Structures are given as C-alpha cells and as structure tokens.
Amino acid sequence: MDVKVLLAPEYIKPSAEIKARELTPRIEKVVALLEQEQRKIITIYKGKELALIEEQEILLIRTEVGKVCVYLKAGDWHETNMTLAQFEEILDDEFVRISKSAIVNLEAVQSVKAAFSGMLHVTLKNDLEETISRIYRKGFKEKLKEWYS
C-alpha cells in the first residue's frame, strides 16, 4: 500500500482518502483506525458524576444562570461544573468562543445574521440560537472563513 502525506497551511481539517479496486480487511482496519482517532471523548464533570461525550456530538456550550450547559446533537443537554475556559483548553479547532458566555461548534452553524449594535446572531442546525458579541465577532468570522475554505 502506498501512503502519501501532504502538509500545507491551507489544510485546516485533516482528511484521508483511500483509493482501491476493492474493500479488503486491511483497508477496513485502516478505516476503523482513522474513524477511532476522530472520536475524541470529552469527560464532563457534574458534581461527583461523569458523563462521557464524543466531542463531535457537542453543538453549543453556554452559561445559564451561573451554570454551564452543554447542548448535544441528539437534543439533550448536560449541566456541568466545568468552566468555559476549561472547555476552550480541551476542545478541538472546530469550536470557537462567540461571547463571554458561549462556545459554538462551527460544524453545527446553520446561519449567521446581522443584529443590532454590530452583533451577530448564529443559528445552529438544531435551531438553537446564540448571539455573537462584538468582541468575538472578528475571531468568529476568521475561524469560520478558514474552516469552510
């Protein structure tokens, strides 16, 4: 099997492509290994309990009345003792801070609309909405542009 690795600054998100005449057990093992690498598990602490969540399942993390809530693709959510700063340290590049109280998964963004006073509103694929504050607007736009270019 020939293997090529291409590195360049324009490659934001790693991807793999396998070209073959047929699917073999060896190729199946390689695919399984690559898929396993993509499943990063995040441990969310809630008091003395732990929830193990695949990072790709997280849509939005935001503070609500002094608590941090993690919203998932399945429509459920978890309340946690962790801070947004702690999440920023462990989450991958597809997550970006959009305000003092929220972090969003770029893969979950459905639309972005202008709001009053230079702020933006983001709608996620599950219809959750959040405001992007002016302070974080430029960083969000840059990250969104590089993510989807």
Secondary structure, 3 states (H helix, E strand, C coil): CCCCCCCCCCCCCCCCCCCCCCCCHHHHHHHHHHHHHHCCEEEEEECCEEEEEEHHHEEEEEEECCEEEEEECCCCEEEECCCHHHHHHHCCCCEEEEECCEEEEHHHEEEEEECHHHCEEEEECCCCEEEECHHHHHHHHHHHHHHHC
